[in-house]
C-alpha cells in the first residue's frame, strides 16, 4: 500500500516534507507512524463503522496493571496492526525499557516495502511508550 492521497497532497504543500531530498522511504515511514498514532490512540468502540478498531481503554492503566498484562497489551497492538496496517509485514513486538514518563514500553518490528514500484523490504522498528494516562507515543527506532 503506497502513501495515502492526503499525505501526498500535504507533501506537495509543505516544502520541507515535499522536497526532493525526502525519500519515498522517509515519507512512507512518516505515513505509517501517523496512521499508527491514530490507530493506537483510538479507543475500541469509538469508531462506529468498525467496533474493533483501536485499543481497549487504558486511561487508568497504572491502577489496573498486573503481571502478564504487558504481554497481553503487546499482543493486542500486533493484532491491530495485522488488521489495519497492511504496510507492515510480519509485525513482532517485545517489551522495552520505558522512555520518558511512560509506564510501559515496547519495540515493534516489521518489514516495509520501501520502493514505489517493485519490492525492497527493509526492517522498520518503532518504539512505543504508553503513559499512565493511556496516551501512546511512537518514535522510529534507529541504529539497529
N, C-alpha and C positions, 0 to 999 in steps of 0.2 A: 504494500500500500504506500503510495507516494505521500508527499507533503500535502496537507489539506488545502483546498482552494482559498479559504480566507487567510490562511497563513502565507500563501504565495502572494496574495494581494498586499498584505502587510509588509512583506519583504521588499516589494517594489516601492512602497510609500516611505519606508524608513531607510534612509541612506546607509546607516551603519550596518543594518541587517542585510540589506539587499545588495551590498557592494560585491564586486566580483571576487574580492578576497575571501568572502564567506563561501565555504564549500557546501556542496549538497549534503555531505555527511554532517556538517555542523548544523545546518538548517533542520535536517531530519531529527537529530538528537534533541534540538530545542523543541521541535514539534512533539516528540514523544514525551519529553519532560512536562510540557504544558498540558498535554492530554492526561497524563498520569496524575498530575496535580489535581485536575478537576475530578477525575475518577475516584481517587483515593480520599479526597476531602468531601465527597458527596456521601451523605448517609443513606444507607439502604432504605428504600421506600419513599425517598424524596422525589424521584423521577417517576411520574405517573404512567408513562408508557412502558416502563420496564422496572418492575418492583425489585429485581435482583441487582440492579446497577448500584454500585457503591459498596462501602464497607458498613458493618454494623456501627451503631452509635458508640463512640469511645470517649465521649465528653467527660466521663468520670472514671477514666481508665486507672488512675492512681489508686482509687479506693477499691476497685474491683479486680485488680491484678492478682493473679495467683500462679503458682508453679505450673508450668505447662501451657499457660495461656499465650506466652510469647510465640511458641511454635505454632499454635492454632491461628494466631493473627497472621503470621508469615504465610501459612498455607492459604488463608483467605485472600491475601494480597495476590498470590500466584494464581489462584482461581479467577480472580477478577481480570488479571492480565490475559490469561488464556481465553476468556470470554470476549473481552472488549478491546484489547490492544494487540492486534494480529501482527503488527510490525516487529514485535519482539518474539523471536523464535526460541524455543527451549528455555523458558524462564526458570531460574532456580533462585532460592533465597536462603540466606544464612544470617544468623544472629551476628550483630556487630556492636562495638563499643558505642555508647551514646555520644552524640555530638551536641554541644551547646546545652540548652536547657531541657532536652528531651528525657524521657524515662525509658524508652525502648529504641533500639537501633537495629537496622537490618542492612544488608547489602543484597541488592537484586542484580542478577547477572543473566544475560541472554545474548543472542546473536541478532544483529540487524543487517539488512541488505543496504549497503551504502552507495550503490550505483543507481542512477536514474533509469538506465536501461541495462539489462544484464544482471548478473548476480556476483556479488562480492560480499560475503558475510564477515562482519567483524564483531568482536566481543564488545558489549556495552554494559558497563556496571554503574549502578545508581545507589547512592547512599540514601537510606530512608530513615528519618528521625521522627518519632511520634512523641509529641509533647503531652504533658499531663492534661491539657485542655482537650486533647483528641486531635489537634491540628497536626497534619503530616507535612513535613518539608522534604524536598527531594534535591539532590545535588549529584551531578555526574562525578563518579569516582575515577580519578585519573591516576596514571602511573601504576598500572597493574603489572 
